[in-house]
Amino acid sequence: MRVSSITCVLLFLTCNSAGATQYVHEDAKTATKASHCVAPDAAEKYAFDRVKIDTGEACHAKGYGWHVEKIKTEGKLSCTPCEGGKTQCQIEDISLECKRLKPGSTGMGIFQFLNSD
């Protein structure tokens, strides 16, 4: 069965709304990995640079398909002195919201119709 391009567009516009995408949300708390013992400025920069990486890893640890929706609270900088005037820093108590697709929420829409014989 051949379907014209105009018919495909019309079917896509009417069928696409039936399969609205839905998400599952969960909250999580995490902290960044601590820096090595380095100069105080470098340790602070390292901690702030790790936020995006470590929050993503916290959501991915929940399972396949989880990712960061938003960071709710930035957390607080925590530094520990080391020998020789060096410092080790990390960001603690980062609160974030993770999300993933709700299973079964994405319909096939027009593609299901076109592939049926």
Stockholm file with secondary structure:
# STOCKHOLM 1.0

chainA/1-117         MRVSSITCVLLFLTCNSAGATQYVHEDAKTATKASHCVAPDAAEKYAFDRVKIDTGEACHAKGYGWHVEKIKTEGKLSCTPCEGGKTQCQIEDISLECKRLKPGSTGMGIFQFLNSD
#=GR chainA/1-117 SS CCCCHHHHHHHHHHHGGGSCCCEEEEEEEECCCCCCSBCHHHHHHHHHHTHHHHHHHHHHTTCTTCEEEEEEECCEEEEEECGGGCEEEEEECEEEEEEEECTTCSCCTHHHHHHCC
#=GC SS_cons         CCCCHHHHHHHHHHHGGGSCCCEEEEEEEECCCCCCSBCHHHHHHHHHHTHHHHHHHHHHTTCTTCEEEEEEECCEEEEEECGGGCEEEEEECEEEEEEEECTTCSCCTHHHHHHCC
//
